[in-house]
Every structure is written in C-alpha cells, then in structure tokens.
Amino acid sequence: MVRELRRLLISPQRLAGADLELALEAEELHYLRRVLRLREGDHFALADGVGHLWTAALVGGSGAVLDQPVEAPLQAEARPLLPLQLAVALPKRDGELILRMACELGIDRLTPLKADRSVPAAFNSGRCSLILREAVEQCERLWSPELGALQPAEACLGQPPLGLGLLATTRHEGLPLLATVLEQTSLPPMLDWPPLCASALAQGVVMAIGPEGGWSPAEEELAISKGWIPVSLGATILRSSTAAVAAAALLSHWRAGL
C-alpha cells in the first residue's frame, strides 16, 4: 500500500521532536494540492531522506497528521553498506539528467568536478539539490544521495581513493571493461563480510567520469599515480551523460548482487 502513495521529502531536522501534527511549507502544499491534486484527508507517504518512512493525511489549511509517531516510522532502512559515488565533470547540457538518473539508479554520493577540458558552466547547488529531491520522491528511495561541493578534478584525482577508485577513460588499448573489473573484485556476500573487510569496504566505490572532451593527459597521469584504476565503458566514445548513467547502472547492479 505504501508504494502506491506519492511521496514528500521532509528534512529530518523538521521532524525531530515533532508530534503527530506537521506544518507544511507553501511549496509542499502546492505540490500536494495542485500537482498531486490531493484533497482533505487524502494520504501520502513522507520520507526524511535518512532511511525512514511514514504515512500521513493532508488536513487543515497548511498541515498534515502523521499516521505513525516520528520515533516509530512505518519503514526504516539502514544506510547501504557499500556506498557508491560518482565524481563527474557535469556537462553544460544534460547535467540535470545525470543527477536525476544517478539518483534513480542508487548512487549514494555525487561530486561535481571542474576538469581541464570542462566547458564553463554555472554550478547551482540549490538547483542541483532540488533535482535530487524530486528524483528521491519519484523513485521512492529512502536515502537521499549526498551532493558534494564543486571541486577541481585535480583535487579529487590527486588523492588516493578511499575504497575502490575507478577512472573512466578512452582511446587506450587494452583497458579492462568496468563490468570485468567489478566481476573480478572478489567479495563474499555482504552478510558474510568479516569485520576487517566490512571496515575497508565501508569507503565504497568511487567512479570518476570526465568532461565531453575527456580527461587531459595530466589528469589521467595524476589519477593513475595515486591509485585510480583506468577502465573502459565500451568500444564507442560516449557522451559524459551516457557514460555516467552506464557506470551508475553497472555499479548498482554489481552491488545488488553482493
């Protein structure tokens, strides 16, 4: 039944210490009443983006009443044991598409990069956060992905990756496919991870995707010197948005099988 209800994302700060009644903001009321066309007494799902879900009914002029106490949510889900991250040089076009699809595919952290060959484009963190919020509500995930601050690619690639660091690149002979590298990353099922293994893998996997013009030689050399593993996403040259979505899908599918 819960999956049939449309969702609204509310920050955990607003829910902390609240009773069953919750005041809604103007934008939230517009979404529920005008976009979803809910009426007085209609129910919807309410998520906090950190693993919890409640159901609630729309009441009064500007509020909702939760069906469950805040401290006893209808659903609770632990944070993924193996977090997945995309560090991507967002293109001037399709940047919002990358954010939306990465969220839908289960990526846990998104780090926007400014690479040597990036086309100058304004990075609006507020707009990006809104895109992710809408995607979380639409795809019904309980954990909202983290959005990092825009940073130079050198700052990201110049640090040894925590966990498994993968660098998507092209025009190099003999590069292993991303799918092959993941298959060869031998891991026992998550429930059987020993403490040491679980601790190391808690850092997760980070996949770096370059701009439309590709990484510069200096960026590639820097990344490889710091332990990033260069991988291929196939025989053809992909646009940044295609590469990011393809990588996200492969990573998500691989993690689901652990």
Secondary structure, 3 states (H helix, E strand, C coil): CHHHCCEEECCHHHHCCCCCEEECCHHHHHHHHHHCCCCCCCEEEEECCECEEEEEEEECCCEEEECCCCCCCCEECCCCCCCEEEEECCCCCCHHHHHHHHHHCCCCEEEEEECCCCCCCCCCHHHHHHHHHHHHHHHCCCECCEECCCEEHHHHHCCCCCCEEEEECCCCCCCCEHHHHHHHCCCCCHHHCCHHHHHHHCCCEEEEECCCCCCCHHHHHHHHHCCCEEEECCCCCCCHHHHHHHHHHHHHHHHHCC
